[in-house]
Amino acid sequence: MQKVAVFGADGMLGSDTVPALTAAGFQVASYVYPQFNFTDSQMVAAAVADADLIVNCAAYTAVDRAESESQACAAVNTAAVGELGRQVAAAGKYVLHISTDFVFGDLSQQPQSENAVTNPLSVYGRTKLGGEVALKKSGCRHAVIRVQWTYGAHGNNFIAKIVEKARSGAPLNVVDDQVGAPTPTELVAKVIAVLVGKRQEGLFHLAAAGFASRFEVAAFILKQLNLQNPLTPAKTGDFITPAKRPLNSRFNCAKIETVLDFPRPSWEEALKAYLAVYPEGRKF
């Protein structure tokens, strides 16, 4: 039985990745902060030496705070990823790394392929793109999956925030100019298990099928939960935040579909199923 080290195993994605890999027949070693410090090269080296494969879900994800903590963000999202790549290359092993739609800043309405021009608008986006580049430069065997608008049973996310606010009875003011696809971490974890099992290499885009604005997603949630909160559309520019968000998060997922042996669910299908199981949006 092959052993997979999962970095960031206690995060929203990592929490679903561990059971998905276990179900796929791997022995899983979970690494969580602060016991495991991803920026400590000696800890990383020991973890790599003890595993056959590595899945890196660890990241600095506080998008707005990153604007004032750029060095801390870069240490995790760029420098540590490059060091991981060098360790993996030296050991002759394989790593799967998670990236993000924040590497883009495209203003069109076209789905972005893996070859699309990147244009990160924030420190977070720039450091995640830096991690992709550093990993490739290391020369290790690797895959990178860019994901977007993820939600799951653990951790904070857009879906949880909308559900929590809606259940409080508050009116909702949600942007209608950010478009993408809410994507469950259970789907991402399932895809990770497939790519790791095949030792698939390269850059891949992954999201649930279809596209919607955040406003449309909020309307869908209200309908599914039979809530009648007032819902008003807004523009991203109406909200002043330290970090800029990409408006076009549409992904072209044709490449990853050639690797998978199951169809991607639509964002509506996936979110409806999630809300039926977790009507409160999340659990801790």
C-alpha positions as a LaTeX table, in Angstrom:
\begin{tabular}{lrrr}
\hline
Residue & $x$ (\AA) & $y$ (\AA) & $z$ (\AA) \\
\hline
Met1 & 0.00 & 0.00 & 0.00 \\
Gln2 & 1.45 & 3.34 & $-1.04$ \\
Lys3 & 1.71 & 6.14 & 1.49 \\
Val4 & 0.48 & 9.64 & 0.70 \\
Ala5 & 1.47 & 12.64 & 2.82 \\
Val6 & $-1.29$ & 15.27 & 2.89 \\
Phe7 & $-0.11$ & 18.73 & 3.90 \\
Gly8 & $-2.89$ & 20.95 & 5.29 \\
Ala9 & $-4.97$ & 17.88 & 6.15 \\
Asp10 & $-7.11$ & 19.84 & 8.63 \\
Gly11 & $-8.22$ & 22.50 & 6.14 \\
Met12 & $-11.48$ & 22.62 & 4.20 \\
Leu13 & $-10.05$ & 20.69 & 1.24 \\
Gly14 & $-7.62$ & 18.56 & 3.23 \\
Ser15 & $-10.42$ & 17.32 & 5.47 \\
Asp16 & $-12.12$ & 15.76 & 2.44 \\
Thr17 & $-8.91$ & 14.71 & 0.71 \\
Val18 & $-7.79$ & 12.38 & 3.51 \\
Pro19 & $-10.90$ & 10.13 & 3.39 \\
Ala20 & $-10.97$ & 10.24 & $-0.43$ \\
Leu21 & $-7.40$ & 8.95 & $-0.64$ \\
Thr22 & $-8.09$ & 6.34 & 2.05 \\
Ala23 & $-11.12$ & 5.11 & 0.10 \\
Ala24 & $-8.92$ & 4.89 & $-3.01$ \\
Gly25 & $-6.62$ & 2.45 & $-1.23$ \\
Phe26 & $-3.80$ & 4.69 & $-0.06$ \\
Gln27 & $-2.24$ & 4.84 & 3.37 \\
Val28 & $-2.54$ & 8.48 & 4.42 \\
Ala29 & $-0.28$ & 10.51 & 6.70 \\
Ser30 & $-1.93$ & 13.77 & 7.79 \\
Tyr31 & 0.17 & 16.87 & 8.44 \\
Val32 & $-1.45$ & 19.81 & 10.20 \\
Tyr33 & $-0.34$ & 23.21 & 11.45 \\
Pro34 & 1.18 & 24.12 & 13.91 \\
Gln35 & 2.61 & 20.66 & 14.61 \\
Phe36 & 3.78 & 20.65 & 11.00 \\
Asn37 & 5.21 & 23.91 & 9.70 \\
Phe38 & 5.15 & 23.90 & 5.89 \\
Thr39 & 7.81 & 26.63 & 5.78 \\
Asp40 & 10.27 & 24.47 & 7.78 \\
Ser41 & 12.43 & 22.74 & 5.17 \\
Gln42 & 13.60 & 20.06 & 7.63 \\
Met43 & 10.03 & 19.11 & 8.49 \\
Val44 & 9.14 & 19.02 & 4.80 \\
Ala45 & 12.17 & 16.86 & 4.02 \\
Ala46 & 11.24 & 14.36 & 6.74 \\
Ala47 & 7.65 & 14.16 & 5.50 \\
Val48 & 8.73 & 13.66 & 1.89 \\
Ala49 & 11.19 & 10.94 & 2.91 \\
Asp50 & 8.45 & 9.08 & 4.79 \\
Ala51 & 5.94 & 9.06 & 1.90 \\
Asp52 & 5.64 & 7.74 & $-1.65$ \\
Leu53 & 3.54 & 10.68 & $-2.85$ \\
Ile54 & 2.66 & 14.14 & $-1.51$ \\
Val55 & $-0.55$ & 16.17 & $-1.81$ \\
Asn56 & $-0.15$ & 19.82 & $-0.86$ \\
Cys57 & $-3.33$ & 21.50 & 0.34 \\
Ala58 & $-1.39$ & 23.87 & 2.64 \\
Ala59 & $-1.69$ & 27.55 & 1.74 \\
Tyr60 & $-1.96$ & 31.06 & 3.08 \\
Thr61 & $-5.57$ & 31.85 & 2.12 \\
Ala62 & $-6.44$ & 35.06 & 3.99 \\
Val63 & $-6.85$ & 37.02 & 0.76 \\
Asp64 & $-7.39$ & 40.48 & 2.24 \\
Arg65 & $-4.90$ & 40.14 & 5.09 \\
Ala66 & $-2.26$ & 39.06 & 2.58 \\
Glu67 & $-2.16$ & 42.61 & 1.24 \\
Ser68 & $-0.52$ & 43.71 & 4.50 \\
Glu69 & 1.27 & 40.41 & 5.17 \\
Ser70 & 2.84 & 39.85 & 1.78 \\
Gln71 & 6.04 & 38.30 & 3.13 \\
Ala72 & 4.19 & 35.75 & 5.26 \\
Cys73 & 1.90 & 34.93 & 2.33 \\
Ala74 & 4.82 & 34.50 & $-0.08$ \\
Ala75 & 6.71 & 32.33 & 2.42 \\
Val76 & 3.89 & 29.76 & 2.37 \\
Asn77 & 2.47 & 30.10 & $-1.14$ \\
Thr78 & 5.69 & 30.56 & $-3.12$ \\
Ala79 & 8.94 & 29.85 & $-1.26$ \\
Ala80 & 7.72 & 26.75 & 0.61 \\
Val81 & 6.19 & 25.30 & $-2.57$ \\
Gly82 & 9.48 & 25.73 & $-4.39$ \\
Glu83 & 11.33 & 24.04 & $-1.53$ \\
Leu84 & 8.81 & 21.20 & $-1.57$ \\
Gly85 & 9.44 & 20.76 & $-5.29$ \\
Arg86 & 13.19 & 20.57 & $-4.75$ \\
Gln87 & 12.75 & 18.00 & $-1.98$ \\
Val88 & 10.42 & 15.91 & $-4.14$ \\
Ala89 & 12.80 & 16.12 & $-7.12$ \\
Ala90 & 15.78 & 15.04 & $-5.00$ \\
Ala91 & 13.80 & 12.06 & $-3.67$ \\
Gly92 & 12.49 & 11.08 & $-7.10$ \\
Lys93 & 8.88 & 11.26 & $-5.92$ \\
Tyr94 & 5.65 & 12.96 & $-7.02$ \\
Val95 & 3.58 & 15.85 & $-5.67$ \\
Leu96 & 0.10 & 17.17 & $-6.44$ \\
His97 & $-0.34$ & 20.86 & $-5.57$ \\
Ile98 & $-3.50$ & 22.97 & $-5.30$ \\
Ser99 & $-3.69$ & 26.42 & $-6.90$ \\
Thr100 & $-6.48$ & 28.92 & $-7.59$ \\
Asp101 & $-8.51$ & 31.02 & $-10.02$ \\
Phe102 & $-6.94$ & 34.09 & $-8.36$ \\
Val103 & $-4.01$ & 33.73 & $-10.78$ \\
Phe104 & $-6.34$ & 35.37 & $-13.34$ \\
Gly105 & $-7.64$ & 38.89 & $-13.77$ \\
Asp106 & $-9.34$ & 38.50 & $-17.13$ \\
Leu107 & $-12.27$ & 40.81 & $-17.90$ \\
Ser108 & $-13.80$ & 38.80 & $-20.76$ \\
Gln109 & $-16.60$ & 36.27 & $-20.49$ \\
Gln110 & $-14.52$ & 33.46 & $-21.99$ \\
Pro111 & $-13.77$ & 30.26 & $-20.05$ \\
Gln112 & $-10.08$ & 30.24 & $-19.17$ \\
Ser113 & $-7.98$ & 27.25 & $-20.27$ \\
Glu114 & $-4.71$ & 26.20 & $-18.68$ \\
Asn115 & $-2.91$ & 28.15 & $-21.43$ \\
Ala116 & $-4.74$ & 31.41 & $-20.78$ \\
Val117 & $-2.67$ & 34.45 & $-19.86$ \\
Thr118 & $-2.40$ & 34.91 & $-16.09$ \\
Asn119 & $-2.89$ & 38.31 & $-14.48$ \\
Pro120 & $-3.21$ & 38.08 & $-10.68$ \\
Leu121 & $-4.79$ & 41.13 & $-9.07$ \\
Ser122 & $-3.74$ & 40.52 & $-5.48$ \\
Val123 & $-0.82$ & 39.46 & $-3.31$ \\
Tyr124 & $-2.57$ & 36.15 & $-2.75$ \\
Gly125 & $-2.97$ & 35.56 & $-6.49$ \\
Arg126 & 0.62 & 36.57 & $-7.27$ \\
Thr127 & 2.05 & 34.29 & $-4.58$ \\
Lys128 & $-0.06$ & 31.32 & $-5.71$ \\
Leu129 & 1.12 & 31.85 & $-9.28$ \\
Gly130 & 4.66 & 32.12 & $-7.91$ \\
Gly131 & 4.18 & 28.72 & $-6.28$ \\
Glu132 & 3.16 & 27.18 & $-9.61$ \\
Val133 & 6.24 & 28.63 & $-11.29$ \\
Ala134 & 8.58 & 27.55 & $-8.47$ \\
Leu135 & 7.20 & 24.01 & $-8.52$ \\
Lys136 & 7.70 & 23.72 & $-12.27$ \\
Lys137 & 11.21 & 25.20 & $-12.00$ \\
Ser138 & 12.15 & 22.56 & $-9.40$ \\
Gly139 & 11.94 & 19.88 & $-12.07$ \\
Cys140 & 10.00 & 17.46 & $-9.88$ \\
Arg141 & 7.24 & 15.18 & $-11.14$ \\
His142 & 4.06 & 17.05 & $-10.30$ \\
Ala143 & 0.50 & 18.04 & $-11.09$ \\
Val144 & $-1.18$ & 21.34 & $-10.28$ \\
Ile145 & $-4.95$ & 21.66 & $-9.97$ \\
Arg146 & $-6.40$ & 25.16 & $-10.06$ \\
Val147 & $-9.71$ & 25.24 & $-8.21$ \\
Gln148 & $-12.27$ & 27.95 & $-7.57$ \\
Trp149 & $-15.13$ & 28.96 & $-5.29$ \\
Thr150 & $-14.65$ & 25.85 & $-3.13$ \\
Tyr151 & $-16.95$ & 24.97 & $-0.27$ \\
Gly152 & $-17.26$ & 22.02 & 2.07 \\
Ala153 & $-18.40$ & 20.75 & 5.43 \\
His154 & $-15.38$ & 22.27 & 7.17 \\
Gly155 & $-14.01$ & 25.79 & 7.22 \\
Asn156 & $-15.18$ & 29.18 & 6.04 \\
Asn157 & $-16.32$ & 29.90 & 2.48 \\
Phe158 & $-18.80$ & 31.89 & 0.40 \\
Ile159 & $-21.56$ & 29.29 & 0.65 \\
Ala160 & $-21.29$ & 29.08 & 4.43 \\
Lys161 & $-21.35$ & 32.87 & 4.74 \\
Ile162 & $-24.47$ & 33.20 & 2.58 \\
Val163 & $-26.28$ & 30.40 & 4.44 \\
Glu164 & $-25.37$ & 31.83 & 7.83 \\
Lys165 & $-26.51$ & 35.33 & 6.92 \\
Ala166 & $-29.67$ & 34.09 & 5.22 \\
Arg167 & $-30.68$ & 32.01 & 8.23 \\
Ser168 & $-30.25$ & 35.06 & 10.45 \\
Gly169 & $-33.01$ & 36.74 & 8.42 \\
Ala170 & $-30.76$ & 39.54 & 7.20 \\
Pro171 & $-31.12$ & 41.06 & 3.74 \\
Leu172 & $-28.46$ & 39.98 & 1.24 \\
Asn173 & $-26.48$ & 42.30 & $-1.01$ \\
Val174 & $-24.45$ & 40.09 & $-3.39$ \\
Val175 & $-22.28$ & 40.92 & $-6.39$ \\
Asp176 & $-23.49$ & 39.89 & $-9.83$ \\
Asp177 & $-20.30$ & 40.66 & $-11.77$ \\
Gln178 & $-18.12$ & 37.85 & $-10.39$ \\
Val179 & $-18.83$ & 34.70 & $-12.39$ \\
Gly180 & $-17.56$ & 31.17 & $-11.80$ \\
Ala181 & $-18.77$ & 27.84 & $-10.45$ \\
Pro182 & $-19.15$ & 26.93 & $-6.77$ \\
Thr183 & $-17.21$ & 23.69 & $-6.43$ \\
Pro184 & $-17.52$ & 21.18 & $-3.55$ \\
Thr185 & $-14.31$ & 20.05 & $-1.89$ \\
Glu186 & $-15.64$ & 16.48 & $-2.06$ \\
Leu187 & $-15.40$ & 16.70 & $-5.86$ \\
Val188 & $-11.89$ & 18.16 & $-5.70$ \\
Ala189 & $-10.81$ & 15.42 & $-3.27$ \\
Lys190 & $-12.22$ & 12.73 & $-5.56$ \\
Val191 & $-10.30$ & 14.17 & $-8.51$ \\
Ile192 & $-7.11$ & 14.40 & $-6.44$ \\
Ala193 & $-7.39$ & 10.68 & $-5.70$ \\
Val194 & $-7.74$ & 9.94 & $-9.44$ \\
Leu195 & $-4.77$ & 12.08 & $-10.48$ \\
Val196 & $-2.55$ & 10.75 & $-7.69$ \\
Gly197 & $-3.50$ & 7.19 & $-8.57$ \\
Lys198 & $-2.48$ & 7.77 & $-12.19$ \\
Arg199 & 0.56 & 9.90 & $-11.32$ \\
Gln200 & $-0.90$ & 12.39 & $-13.75$ \\
Glu201 & 1.41 & 15.31 & $-14.48$ \\
Gly202 & 0.67 & 18.84 & $-15.71$ \\
Leu203 & $-1.59$ & 21.79 & $-15.02$ \\
Phe204 & $-5.36$ & 21.27 & $-14.78$ \\
His205 & $-8.44$ & 23.41 & $-14.23$ \\
Leu206 & $-11.22$ & 21.96 & $-12.10$ \\
Ala207 & $-14.67$ & 23.29 & $-11.23$ \\
Ala208 & $-18.22$ & 22.05 & $-11.14$ \\
Ala209 & $-19.93$ & 22.27 & $-14.55$ \\
Gly210 & $-21.68$ & 25.45 & $-15.61$ \\
Phe211 & $-21.28$ & 29.09 & $-14.61$ \\
Ala212 & $-23.15$ & 31.52 & $-12.37$ \\
Ser213 & $-22.67$ & 34.87 & $-10.72$ \\
Arg214 & $-22.36$ & 35.00 & $-6.95$ \\
Phe215 & $-25.77$ & 36.71 & $-6.96$ \\
Glu216 & $-27.29$ & 33.77 & $-8.85$ \\
Val217 & $-25.70$ & 31.34 & $-6.40$ \\
Ala218 & $-27.18$ & 33.24 & $-3.46$ \\
Ala219 & $-30.62$ & 33.17 & $-5.11$ \\
Phe220 & $-30.27$ & 29.41 & $-5.62$ \\
Ile221 & $-29.40$ & 28.90 & $-1.93$ \\
Leu222 & $-32.42$ & 30.91 & $-0.77$ \\
Lys223 & $-34.70$ & 28.86 & $-3.01$ \\
Gln224 & $-33.25$ & 25.53 & $-1.82$ \\
Leu225 & $-33.63$ & 26.49 & 1.84 \\
Asn226 & $-37.08$ & 28.06 & 1.35 \\
Leu227 & $-35.91$ & 31.41 & 2.71 \\
Gln228 & $-37.39$ & 34.74 & 1.70 \\
Asn229 & $-34.60$ & 37.19 & 2.51 \\
Pro230 & $-34.49$ & 40.35 & 0.39 \\
Leu231 & $-31.74$ & 39.84 & $-2.20$ \\
Thr232 & $-30.20$ & 42.81 & $-4.01$ \\
Pro233 & $-27.57$ & 42.71 & $-6.76$ \\
Ala234 & $-24.40$ & 44.75 & $-6.36$ \\
Lys235 & $-21.10$ & 45.31 & $-8.13$ \\
Thr236 & $-17.67$ & 44.34 & $-6.90$ \\
Gly237 & $-16.72$ & 48.01 & $-6.93$ \\
Asp238 & $-19.45$ & 48.71 & $-4.36$ \\
Phe239 & $-17.38$ & 46.90 & $-1.72$ \\
Ile240 & $-14.03$ & 48.32 & $-0.67$ \\
Thr241 & $-11.66$ & 45.48 & 0.17 \\
Pro242 & $-7.86$ & 45.43 & 0.50 \\
Ala243 & $-7.50$ & 42.78 & $-2.23$ \\
Lys244 & $-9.05$ & 42.81 & $-5.69$ \\
Arg245 & $-11.05$ & 39.77 & $-6.82$ \\
Pro246 & $-11.12$ & 38.29 & $-10.32$ \\
Leu247 & $-14.42$ & 38.91 & $-12.11$ \\
Asn248 & $-14.07$ & 36.12 & $-14.65$ \\
Ser249 & $-13.48$ & 32.79 & $-12.90$ \\
Arg250 & $-14.97$ & 30.69 & $-15.68$ \\
Phe251 & $-12.79$ & 27.60 & $-16.18$ \\
Asn252 & $-12.43$ & 25.52 & $-19.31$ \\
Cys253 & $-12.17$ & 22.01 & $-17.81$ \\
Ala254 & $-11.85$ & 20.05 & $-21.05$ \\
Lys255 & $-8.32$ & 18.91 & $-20.23$ \\
Ile256 & $-9.12$ & 17.30 & $-16.89$ \\
Glu257 & $-12.22$ & 15.64 & $-18.34$ \\
Thr258 & $-9.92$ & 13.51 & $-20.51$ \\
Val259 & $-8.36$ & 12.08 & $-17.33$ \\
Leu260 & $-11.49$ & 11.47 & $-15.25$ \\
Asp261 & $-13.67$ & 8.39 & $-15.50$ \\
Phe262 & $-16.76$ & 10.17 & $-14.19$ \\
Pro263 & $-18.61$ & 13.34 & $-15.26$ \\
Arg264 & $-18.30$ & 16.59 & $-13.34$ \\
Pro265 & $-21.60$ & 17.47 & $-11.65$ \\
Ser266 & $-23.27$ & 20.77 & $-12.44$ \\
Trp267 & $-22.80$ & 23.42 & $-9.77$ \\
Glu268 & $-26.56$ & 23.33 & $-9.12$ \\
Glu269 & $-26.63$ & 19.55 & $-8.67$ \\
Ala270 & $-23.64$ & 19.58 & $-6.34$ \\
Leu271 & $-24.85$ & 22.51 & $-4.24$ \\
Lys272 & $-28.38$ & 21.09 & $-3.93$ \\
Ala273 & $-26.94$ & 17.80 & $-2.64$ \\
Tyr274 & $-24.65$ & 19.63 & $-0.20$ \\
Leu275 & $-27.46$ & 21.78 & 1.23 \\
Ala276 & $-29.64$ & 18.69 & 1.70 \\
Val277 & $-26.95$ & 17.16 & 3.93 \\
Tyr278 & $-25.62$ & 20.35 & 5.54 \\
Pro279 & $-28.55$ & 22.78 & 5.60 \\
Glu280 & $-26.63$ & 24.97 & 8.04 \\
Gly281 & $-23.85$ & 25.32 & 5.47 \\
Arg282 & $-21.00$ & 23.79 & 7.47 \\
Lys283 & $-19.99$ & 21.88 & 10.56 \\
Phe284 & $-17.03$ & 22.07 & 12.92 \\
\hline
\end{tabular}
